[in-house]
Amino acid sequence: MTTPQQRKSYGQFCGLARALDHVGDRWTLLIVRELLLGSAGFGALRAALPGLASNLLVQRLGDLEADGLVRRSPHPSRSKSVRYTLTGRGRALEPALLDLIRWGAVWMERGPGDDLVDPRWAPLALRAVLDRCDMTKPAGVLAIDCDGERLTVSIGPKGRTVTPGAPEHPARATLTGSLPALLGLASGRIALSPKAPIALDGDLAFAKAALSGGVR
């Protein structure tokens, strides 16, 4: 953990500067992204962030815990049972992270190249692209299988929402594909057609409508 004396500060009385004093260090927001997907142990975080050195991960987790953004389970510090969970204040970063995901989408248009692709990121990525409170029709449920990660796109009175897990109600259509392909489809960069790298089962017209109007 970085001590208050060691921590760098922008030294500006500005909400943005103060926020960056606490979450602006390299890797910090990616750790928050992982914990938005659920609590995790040190080993799982290390595996999800392969470019992050173990000692730096220890430091970042310590800083997040000291700032009240992350809670560590009450196990001995070197126990493999230790798990890290976002506090309420930590989870409050979620809207800002979704906005950053939307803002950064323009640099994803060329595809992943050699970058790591993890289907576990699908819930946050597709929420950022598709969640809309003003889209209430056509009503129904679209099931998505992103390389084994199950998601549900629901359209109804509360708008269009993406939630983790398989649908609780029968889906009008099911899409199966990789995260890059599904993001390309949701953002309108590729069309849903027999030539698309995505498998469709069910109502083609509904699937197209359910994914229309995403971030471009």
BELUR-V819008 format. One record per residue. N is the residue number from 1. RES is the residue in three letters. OMEGA is omega in radians with two decimals (NA if undefined). Layout:
N&RES&OMEGA ; N&RES&OMEGA
This chain:
1&MET&3.09 ; 2&THR&3.10 ; 3&THR&3.11 ; 4&PRO&-3.13 ; 5&GLN&-3.12 ; 6&GLN&-3.05 ; 7&ARG&3.11 ; 8&LYS&3.12 ; 9&SER&3.05 ; 10&TYR&3.09 ; 11&GLY&-3.14 ; 12&GLN&3.12 ; 13&PHE&-3.06 ; 14&CYS&-3.11 ; 15&GLY&3.12 ; 16&LEU&-3.14 ; 17&ALA&3.14 ; 18&ARG&3.10 ; 19&ALA&-3.13 ; 20&LEU&3.02 ; 21&ASP&-3.04 ; 22&HIS&-3.10 ; 23&VAL&-3.08 ; 24&GLY&3.13 ; 25&ASP&3.13 ; 26&ARG&3.11 ; 27&TRP&-3.02 ; 28&THR&-3.09 ; 29&LEU&3.07 ; 30&LEU&3.01 ; 31&ILE&3.09 ; 32&VAL&3.09 ; 33&ARG&-3.14 ; 34&GLU&-3.09 ; 35&LEU&2.99 ; 36&LEU&3.11 ; 37&LEU&3.12 ; 38&GLY&3.12 ; 39&SER&-3.05 ; 40&ALA&3.02 ; 41&GLY&-3.10 ; 42&PHE&-3.11 ; 43&GLY&3.13 ; 44&ALA&3.10 ; 45&LEU&3.13 ; 46&ARG&3.14 ; 47&ALA&-3.11 ; 48&ALA&-3.09 ; 49&LEU&-2.97 ; 50&PRO&3.12 ; 51&GLY&-3.06 ; 52&LEU&3.14 ; 53&ALA&-3.08 ; 54&SER&-3.11 ; 55&ASN&3.11 ; 56&LEU&3.07 ; 57&LEU&3.07 ; 58&VAL&-3.13 ; 59&GLN&-3.11 ; 60&ARG&3.11 ; 61&LEU&3.11 ; 62&GLY&3.10 ; 63&ASP&3.13 ; 64&LEU&3.10 ; 65&GLU&3.14 ; 66&ALA&-3.14 ; 67&ASP&3.13 ; 68&GLY&-3.14 ; 69&LEU&-3.12 ; 70&VAL&3.08 ; 71&ARG&3.11 ; 72&ARG&-3.14 ; 73&SER&-3.05 ; 74&PRO&3.06 ; 75&HIS&3.05 ; 76&PRO&-2.96 ; 77&SER&-3.10 ; 78&ARG&-3.14 ; 79&SER&3.09 ; 80&LYS&3.13 ; 81&SER&-3.13 ; 82&VAL&3.09 ; 83&ARG&-3.12 ; 84&TYR&-3.08 ; 85&THR&3.06 ; 86&LEU&2.98 ; 87&THR&3.08 ; 88&GLY&3.12 ; 89&ARG&3.08 ; 90&GLY&3.13 ; 91&ARG&3.11 ; 92&ALA&3.06 ; 93&LEU&-3.03 ; 94&GLU&3.13 ; 95&PRO&3.13 ; 96&ALA&3.11 ; 97&LEU&3.10 ; 98&LEU&3.09 ; 99&ASP&3.11 ; 100&LEU&3.08 ; 101&ILE&3.10 ; 102&ARG&-3.09 ; 103&TRP&-3.10 ; 104&GLY&-3.06 ; 105&ALA&-3.10 ; 106&VAL&-3.13 ; 107&TRP&3.12 ; 108&MET&-3.00 ; 109&GLU&-3.11 ; 110&ARG&3.13 ; 111&GLY&-3.02 ; 112&PRO&-3.06 ; 113&GLY&3.13 ; 114&ASP&-3.10 ; 115&ASP&3.06 ; 116&LEU&3.04 ; 117&VAL&-3.11 ; 118&ASP&-3.12 ; 119&PRO&3.09 ; 120&ARG&3.14 ; 121&TRP&-3.05 ; 122&ALA&-3.12 ; 123&PRO&3.13 ; 124&LEU&-3.10 ; 125&ALA&-3.10 ; 126&LEU&3.02 ; 127&ARG&-3.12 ; 128&ALA&-3.08 ; 129&VAL&-2.90 ; 130&LEU&-3.06 ; 131&ASP&3.12 ; 132&ARG&-3.13 ; 133&CYS&-3.07 ; 134&ASP&-3.13 ; 135&MET&-3.07 ; 136&THR&3.14 ; 137&LYS&-0.01 ; 138&PRO&-3.10 ; 139&ALA&3.10 ; 140&GLY&-3.07 ; 141&VAL&3.05 ; 142&LEU&3.08 ; 143&ALA&3.13 ; 144&ILE&3.02 ; 145&ASP&-3.12 ; 146&CYS&-3.11 ; 147&ASP&3.11 ; 148&GLY&3.08 ; 149&GLU&-3.06 ; 150&ARG&-3.13 ; 151&LEU&3.10 ; 152&THR&3.00 ; 153&VAL&-3.11 ; 154&SER&3.07 ; 155&ILE&-3.11 ; 156&GLY&-3.07 ; 157&PRO&-3.13 ; 158&LYS&3.11 ; 159&GLY&3.12 ; 160&ARG&-3.11 ; 161&THR&3.06 ; 162&VAL&3.13 ; 163&THR&3.09 ; 164&PRO&3.06 ; 165&GLY&3.12 ; 166&ALA&-3.13 ; 167&PRO&3.04 ; 168&GLU&-3.14 ; 169&HIS&-3.13 ; 170&PRO&-3.13 ; 171&ALA&3.06 ; 172&ARG&3.11 ; 173&ALA&3.09 ; 174&THR&3.08 ; 175&LEU&3.12 ; 176&THR&3.14 ; 177&GLY&3.13 ; 178&SER&3.12 ; 179&LEU&3.11 ; 180&PRO&-3.13 ; 181&ALA&-3.13 ; 182&LEU&3.09 ; 183&LEU&3.08 ; 184&GLY&3.11 ; 185&LEU&-3.10 ; 186&ALA&-3.13 ; 187&SER&3.11 ; 188&GLY&-3.12 ; 189&ARG&3.01 ; 190&ILE&-3.10 ; 191&ALA&3.08 ; 192&LEU&-3.08 ; 193&SER&3.11 ; 194&PRO&-3.13 ; 195&LYS&-3.12 ; 196&ALA&-3.13 ; 197&PRO&-3.10 ; 198&ILE&3.10 ; 199&ALA&3.14 ; 200&LEU&3.02 ; 201&ASP&3.12 ; 202&GLY&-2.97 ; 203&ASP&-3.11 ; 204&LEU&-3.10 ; 205&ALA&3.12 ; 206&PHE&-3.14 ; 207&ALA&3.10 ; 208&LYS&-3.13 ; 209&ALA&-3.10 ; 210&ALA&-3.12 ; 211&LEU&-3.09 ; 212&SER&3.02 ; 213&GLY&3.10 ; 214&GLY&3.13 ; 215&VAL&3.12 ; 216&ARG&NA
